[in-house]
Amino acid sequence: MPPIFVDTDNSNTKDKLYDGSKAGQAAAKVEGKMQAVVKRVIDKAAGFTTTKSSNAKGYVIRLEISKLEIADHKTKCSLSGAIVKYPKIVTHTGAKGDAMLSTGWSGSATADGTTEASLLDCVEAIAESMVPRSVPIMSADYLKR
């Protein structure tokens, strides 16, 4: 069985995998941090890869900042996520769409300080907690595909 592919390409501005828009000016750095964590965790997981092949089949891990609060010398943030099947499926209208595998997946953390670095630490901690939990979900589903 070929490795399970997990898409981490966040370059499509109309279909972003990682959404850090609530971080304002730090959005691009937050999205980059999310992407880096997903790539690092998935590339270490046995039977998974982030290297796309010509007939890649697998999943997309979508992450977004769902809540951000910066006050009282602390940065509190929450991420929500979804696991979507890759490649997109063809819908009954002929368009391509996402086939959801898992939604309602989230995590929260608090970092000391109110700097951009505090925000990035907060996002990294949550992503490092969430992404490893996606591996068994994707592995189990992949066997049914």
QUINOR-V80869 format. One record per residue. SS is DSSP state (~ for helix, > for strand, _ for the rest). Layout:
BEGIN
SS  SS
END
This chain:
BEGIN
_  _  _  >  >  >  >  _  _  _  _  _  _  _  _  _  _  >  >  _  ~  ~  ~  ~  ~  ~  ~  ~  ~  ~  ~  ~  ~  ~  ~  ~  ~  ~  ~  ~  ~  ~  ~  ~  _  _  _  >  >  _  _  _  _  _  _  _  _  >  >  >  >  >  >  >  >  >  >  >  >  >  >  _  _  >  >  >  >  >  >  >  >  >  >  >  >  >  _  _  >  >  _  _  _  _  _  >  >  _  _  >  >  >  >  >  >  >  >  >  >  >  >  >  _  _  _  ~  ~  ~  ~  ~  ~  ~  ~  ~  ~  ~  ~  ~  ~  ~  ~  ~  ~  ~  ~  ~  ~  ~  ~  ~  ~  ~  _  _  _
END
